[in-house]
Structures are given as C-alpha cells and as structure tokens.
Amino acid sequence: MPASPNPRSSVDLDDRDSCLRLDSRGMLDFAIEFPSQLQHAARIGRAFRPPKNLRGPSQIVLSGMGGSAVSGDFIARLCESHLPVPFLVNRDYRIPRFVGPETLFIASSHSGNTEETLAATGLALRRGARLVCITTGGKLRDLALRRHLPLIQTPSDPPMPPRAALGYSLVPLIFLLASLGLYPAADRQLREALDLAGLLRDQLRPDVPIERNRAKQLALYLHGKIPWVQGTVGVMSAAAYRWRCQFNENGKTLAYSSEYPELNHNEVVGWEIAPGLSRNIAVVVLRDPSASIRVQARVEITQEFIAPKAPVRILDAEGESPLARLLWTVYFGDFVSLYLAFLNNADPAEMHAIEELKSRLATR
C-alpha cells in the first residue's frame, strides 16, 4: 500500500488542519468517539424493559432506511445461526402480507421522520403487529407516545447523521433481542467489541501518520478508483454493504458490494471485462477468518481471476465473536470512507443529492 500522500489529491492526510477544513459537521470526531457511543448505547439498551407481549413472536420485521436499516442487516447476519424465527429487514412504504399480531415489528428511524418507515409503521399498527420504536424523536416518537408503544429513545444531541449513529441504532436492538431471549451472550460479545474498537481507534485516528495508519493507506489505494467491496458470507457480507454505503455518503464516490460464495455464480464471469474498462476499479475483500474452508478457497481462486484486471486488497477481520469482528470491520471502513472524502476534497457530511431529492418529492 502507498506510504506517502497521493499526488492526485491536494489534501495531505497527515495534515489534520487541511482535513478538518473540509469536515463541516465533525464527522471525524464522531468516528473517534464511536467506542464511547457504543458504551452509551449499551446503557440505553440495558435500561429498556420490553413489555411481556413482545415475547414469543413468530417472525421479526425491522422497518427502516439507510443508516437505520443497516443495523437490521447486521442483526440478521449475527443471529441467523441461532434465531428461532425469521428476521426480515423491510425497506419500503409497504410491508409483507404476513405481518400481523404474531409479528414483532421494529420501526427504526434516526430522525423519526423517514417517510417510508412511517408509512410502513402505520400499516403494521393496522395489522395489529407488536411494535417497538427506535428513534431520536420526530413523528415516530410522537406516534409511540400517542399510541403508548414501547419506545427506545436515542440521543438527538449532538445532532448527527444516521450513518454516524450506528451504535445507537444497533446496540439497543441487540439488548432488545437479548431481553427477549433471542440474542445469547450479548454482554460478553459487546465487551469484546468495545475493547477492539478502542484499540482500532488508536491505530486509525488522524494523528497516526500514513506509514502506520492502515485506513489512510487503504484510502490512498482507493482514491481515483471505484471501490468494489467483496465480503465473505455472513457478517462480512453485511459489512461490505456498509462499506459501500459509507463510500457513497461520506466519500462521495460510486461503490459496489457483493458476497462470497454467491459472486462465484455470476460476478466472477463479469471479470472477463477488458482491462481498459476495469482499470478504474479497486477491489477490497473483507474476509472472516471463521469462514468455511471452501469459502476461503473461493476467495483465493477468485483473486487469481481478478488480479490481472484490477488491484486487490484483503482485510481480515479481527475478533473472537461475530459481533466483535463485524464492528471491527465496520469501524475500519468508517475511517477509510472519511479519509477518502478528504482525498476527494469533499465534505463527508454534505448530502446535497439526498436533500434535493427530498425537496422535489415534497412537491409531489
């Protein structure tokens, strides 16, 4: 990986002042404080006492969008081996036909004003689903208070975008499931994740120079390229999607994600692309050391197909538990996306396209 500033960018990642001038809302500070956010979110999660009617659902549906929905993706992957009921993430105004009185329906909206989530929640209420709301406020909080629905309220101060509030959307959800007997070992796994997050922060924070900072190195590798993030099946698949979204929102760049072994049944053929078309792509593989031997072999063989066409970097997740490995990898990607934003001379907080879209939708 490069060990010096990328000559294609006017920003030196080791010059913190030049980075901070681009960072209008302190996105870098939110990343640095992520371990503290996880601790605070754990206190919120432990304090929530779910009513008895939430127990024993036949299925669980989390309805959310963007940064609020990704926590549902994480839970689905973290719990797929032991959750006794189906878990579905709903990203729509509508809800599945099966949602009804036996469904635990989790409405998750950081702002509380996400129109898709509010519409879906209204439908779930009419179907008699067992609702829980997770939000900082807004219309969703008002609905929960008005209808006496279980409410997990997360902090609105300091104001932060949903993608920077991952701890607040994920950790209370983990404790909700733990309190219902659906997430064993939540406390132990979270303690390990917290320890690793603190260590990783100290390795990747902006005052650590490029030659010792793997996130800065990876950002330099990706700068000027289209990141293509591949994750091994399970938690790394969910992490790859999160990396893609962070590159889109923070880094202001197109990015793509896929997972092993599924990509071996379609995407691998696409890598027959002519070298001239693939020269703008850079691949990052998020690999879970606990993945099966067959999946590990697929990763190695596939990289032999890709390497002649596009550069490849492999990042092995660290941690004993799936939750620790997931959060370690996600946290690593958050730093990479912020450093990539600075290399792109972009403010990672700005969301002009989404704001314009919402403004135009409001007139229809």
C-alpha positions in Angstrom: 0.0 0.0 0.0 1.2 3.6 -0.6 3.2 5.1 2.2 3.1 8.7 1.1 0.4 11.3 0.2 -1.3 10.6 -3.1 -0.1 13.1 -5.7 -3.6 13.2 -7.4 -5.0 14.9 -4.3 -4.4 18.3 -2.9 -5.0 17.1 0.6 -2.3 15.5 2.8 -4.0 13.1 5.2 -1.3 13.7 7.7 -2.1 17.4 7.8 -5.1 17.3 10.1 -6.0 21.0 9.7 -6.5 20.6 5.9 -8.8 17.7 6.6 -10.8 19.5 9.3 -11.4 22.4 7.0 -13.4 20.1 4.8 -15.2 18.5 7.8 -18.1 20.9 8.5 -20.0 18.8 11.0 -17.2 16.9 12.7 -17.7 13.5 11.1 -14.1 12.6 12.0 -14.9 13.4 15.7 -18.0 11.2 15.5 -15.8 8.3 14.3 -13.2 8.9 17.0 -16.0 8.9 19.6 -17.6 5.7 18.3 -16.4 3.5 21.2 -18.0 5.9 23.7 -21.2 5.9 21.6 -21.2 2.1 21.9 -20.9 2.3 25.7 -23.7 4.9 25.9 -25.9 2.8 23.6 -25.4 -0.2 25.8 -26.6 1.8 28.8 -29.7 2.7 26.9 -30.3 -0.8 25.8 -29.9 -2.3 29.3 -32.3 0.2 30.7 -35.1 -0.7 28.3 -37.7 -3.1 29.7 -39.8 -4.7 27.0 -43.4 -5.4 27.8 -44.4 -9.1 28.0 -46.5 -9.0 24.8 -43.2 -8.7 22.8 -42.1 -12.2 23.7 -42.6 -15.2 21.5 -43.1 -13.7 18.1 -43.5 -15.9 15.1 -41.3 -13.5 13.0 -39.4 -10.2 13.4 -39.5 -7.4 10.9 -37.3 -4.3 11.2 -38.5 -1.4 9.0 -36.0 1.3 8.2 -34.0 3.0 5.5 -30.3 3.9 5.1 -28.3 4.0 8.2 -31.2 2.9 10.4 -31.9 -0.2 8.3 -28.3 -1.4 8.2 -28.5 -2.4 11.8 -31.2 -4.8 10.8 -28.9 -6.3 8.2 -26.3 -6.8 10.9 -28.7 -8.5 13.3 -30.0 -10.7 10.5 -26.4 -11.9 9.9 -25.4 -12.1 13.5 -28.4 -14.1 14.6 -29.0 -16.3 11.5 -27.5 -19.4 13.1 -29.5 -19.3 16.4 -32.6 -17.1 15.9 -35.6 -19.4 16.1 -37.8 -17.2 14.0 -37.3 -15.4 10.6 -35.9 -11.9 10.7 -36.6 -9.6 7.8 -35.4 -6.1 7.0 -38.1 -4.0 5.3 -37.0 -1.1 3.1 -40.3 0.1 1.7 -43.5 2.1 2.3 -45.4 -1.3 2.2 -45.0 -4.3 4.5 -45.1 -8.1 3.8 -48.5 -9.7 3.8 -47.6 -12.0 6.7 -47.1 -9.1 9.2 -49.8 -9.4 11.8 -50.4 -10.0 15.6 -47.6 -12.6 15.8 -45.0 -10.2 14.3 -42.5 -8.2 16.3 -42.3 -5.1 14.2 -39.3 -2.8 15.0 -39.7 0.7 13.5 -36.2 2.3 13.3 -35.7 5.9 12.1 -32.9 8.0 13.5 -34.7 11.3 12.7 -38.2 9.9 13.4 -39.4 11.4 10.1 -38.4 8.9 7.5 -41.5 8.7 5.3 -41.1 5.1 4.2 -40.7 3.9 7.8 -43.7 6.0 9.0 -45.9 4.6 6.2 -44.8 1.0 7.0 -45.3 1.5 10.7 -48.9 2.8 10.1 -49.7 -0.4 8.2 -48.2 -2.6 10.9 -50.3 -0.8 13.5 -53.4 -1.5 11.5 -52.4 -5.2 11.2 -52.1 -5.5 15.0 -48.4 -6.1 15.0 -46.4 -5.9 18.2 -44.5 -2.6 17.8 -41.3 -1.2 19.2 -39.9 2.2 18.0 -36.2 3.2 18.0 -35.7 6.9 17.3 -34.3 10.2 18.5 -37.6 12.0 18.1 -39.7 13.3 15.3 -43.1 11.9 14.1 -42.1 8.3 15.1 -41.6 9.4 18.7 -44.8 11.3 18.7 -46.6 8.2 17.4 -45.1 6.0 20.0 -46.1 8.4 22.8 -49.6 8.9 21.4 -50.3 5.2 21.0 -48.4 4.1 24.1 -46.0 2.0 22.1 -42.6 0.7 23.6 -40.0 3.4 22.7 -36.3 3.3 22.8 -35.2 6.9 22.5 -31.7 7.6 21.5 -29.9 11.0 21.9 -30.6 13.8 19.5 -27.7 16.0 20.9 -25.3 16.3 19.4 -27.1 16.1 16.1 -25.5 13.5 13.8 -26.4 11.9 10.6 -27.9 8.3 10.8 -24.7 6.8 9.4 -22.7 8.3 12.3 -25.2 6.9 14.9 -24.7 3.2 14.2 -24.1 2.4 17.8 -27.4 3.9 18.8 -29.4 2.0 16.2 -27.6 -1.3 16.7 -26.8 -1.8 20.3 -30.2 -1.2 21.9 -31.6 -3.6 19.2 -29.1 -6.2 20.4 -30.2 -5.8 24.0 -33.9 -5.8 23.0 -33.4 -9.2 21.5 -31.3 -10.4 24.4 -34.1 -9.4 26.8 -36.5 -11.5 24.8 -34.1 -14.5 25.0 -33.2 -14.2 21.3 -29.6 -13.0 21.5 -27.4 -15.1 23.8 -24.1 -13.8 25.0 -24.9 -10.2 24.1 -23.0 -8.7 27.0 -19.9 -10.8 26.5 -19.7 -10.1 22.8 -20.2 -6.4 23.2 -17.5 -6.1 25.8 -15.0 -7.7 23.4 -16.3 -5.4 20.6 -15.7 -2.3 22.8 -12.2 -3.4 23.6 -11.3 -3.9 20.0 -12.9 -0.6 18.9 -10.8 1.3 21.4 -7.6 -0.3 20.1 -8.6 0.3 16.5 -9.4 3.9 17.1 -5.9 4.4 18.5 -4.5 2.8 15.3 -6.5 4.7 12.7 -7.2 8.2 14.3 -5.9 11.2 12.2 -2.8 11.9 14.3 -1.4 8.4 13.3 0.8 9.0 10.2 0.2 7.3 6.9 3.1 4.9 7.3 1.4 3.4 10.4 -2.2 4.1 9.6 -3.9 1.3 7.5 -7.1 3.2 7.0 -5.2 6.1 5.4 -3.2 3.6 3.3 -6.4 2.0 2.1 -8.0 5.3 1.2 -5.0 6.3 -0.9 -5.2 2.9 -2.6 -8.9 3.6 -3.4 -8.6 7.2 -4.4 -9.4 7.8 -8.0 -10.9 4.3 -8.3 -14.4 2.8 -8.0 -14.3 0.7 -4.8 -15.7 -2.8 -5.2 -16.1 -4.4 -1.8 -16.5 -8.2 -1.5 -17.4 -9.8 1.8 -17.4 -13.4 2.8 -20.9 -14.8 3.5 -22.3 -13.9 7.0 -21.3 -10.8 8.9 -18.7 -9.7 6.3 -21.4 -9.6 3.7 -23.3 -7.1 5.8 -20.1 -5.2 6.5 -19.3 -5.0 2.7 -22.7 -3.3 2.2 -22.0 -0.8 5.0 -18.6 0.0 3.4 -20.3 0.6 0.1 -22.8 3.0 1.6 -20.2 4.8 3.6 -18.1 5.3 0.4 -21.3 6.7 -1.3 -22.3 9.0 1.5 -19.0 10.0 3.2 -16.6 9.5 0.3 -18.9 11.0 -2.4 -18.0 8.2 -4.8 -19.7 5.3 -6.5 -19.0 1.9 -4.9 -20.3 -1.6 -5.2 -20.5 -4.6 -2.9 -21.0 -8.4 -3.3 -20.6 -11.6 -1.3 -18.9 -15.0 -1.4 -19.8 -17.6 -2.5 -22.8 -16.0 -4.4 -20.5 -13.9 -6.5 -18.8 -17.0 -7.8 -22.1 -17.9 -9.6 -22.3 -14.6 -11.5 -19.9 -11.7 -10.8 -16.8 -13.8 -11.5 -17.8 -14.1 -15.2 -18.0 -10.3 -15.3 -14.3 -10.1 -14.5 -13.7 -11.2 -18.1 -14.2 -7.5 -18.7 -11.5 -5.9 -20.9 -8.6 -4.5 -18.9 -9.2 -1.0 -20.3 -12.7 -1.0 -18.7 -11.5 -2.4 -15.3 -8.6 0.0 -14.8 -10.8 2.3 -12.7 -11.9 -0.4 -10.2 -10.1 -1.3 -7.0 -11.2 -4.4 -5.0 -11.3 -4.8 -1.3 -12.1 -8.2 0.2 -13.5 -8.3 3.7 -12.6 -11.8 4.9 -13.9 -13.5 8.1 -11.2 -15.9 9.4 -14.1 -18.2 10.6 -15.4 -18.6 7.1 -15.5 -22.2 5.9 -12.5 -23.7 4.1 -14.5 -23.9 0.9 -15.3 -20.2 1.1 -11.7 -19.3 1.9 -10.6 -21.4 -1.2 -13.1 -19.5 -3.3 -11.7 -16.2 -2.2 -8.1 -17.2 -3.1 -9.1 -18.6 -6.5 -11.3 -15.7 -7.4 -8.5 -13.2 -6.7 -6.4 -15.0 -9.2 -9.1 -14.2 -11.8 -9.3 -10.6 -10.8 -5.7 -9.7 -10.2 -4.7 -9.3 -13.9 -7.6 -6.9 -14.4 -7.8 -4.8 -11.1 -5.8 -4.4 -7.9 -7.0 -6.4 -4.9 -6.5 -5.8 -1.1 -7.7 -8.3 1.5 -8.7 -7.2 5.0 -9.0 -10.0 7.6 -11.5 -9.2 10.4 -10.2 -9.3 14.0 -12.1 -10.6 17.0 -13.3 -13.8 18.6 -17.1 -13.2 18.4 -19.1 -12.4 15.2 -20.2 -9.1 16.8 -16.6 -8.1 17.5 -15.5 -9.0 14.0 -18.4 -7.2 12.4 -17.9 -3.9 14.4 -14.1 -4.0 14.0 -14.5 -4.2 10.2 -17.3 -1.6 10.0 -15.3 0.8 12.2 -12.3 0.3 10.0 -14.4 1.1 6.9 -15.8 4.3 8.5 -12.3 5.7 8.8 -11.4 4.7 5.3 -14.5 6.5 3.9 -13.7 9.7 5.8 -10.1 9.8 4.6 -11.3 9.1 1.1 -13.7 12.1 1.3 -10.8 14.3 2.2 -8.7 13.0 -0.7 -11.7 13.8 -2.9 -11.7 17.4 -1.4 -15.3 16.7 -0.2 -17.1 17.4 3.0 -18.2 14.0 4.3 -21.3 15.5 5.9 -22.8 17.1 2.8 -25.8 15.2 1.3 -26.8 17.6 -1.5 -28.3 14.9 -3.7 -30.5 13.4 -1.0 -31.6 16.9 0.2 -32.5 17.8 -3.4 -34.4 14.6 -3.8 -36.4 15.1 -0.7 -37.2 18.7 -1.7 -38.5 17.6 -5.1 -40.5 14.7 -3.5 -42.2 17.2 -1.2 -43.8 19.0 -4.1 -45.4 15.8 -5.5 
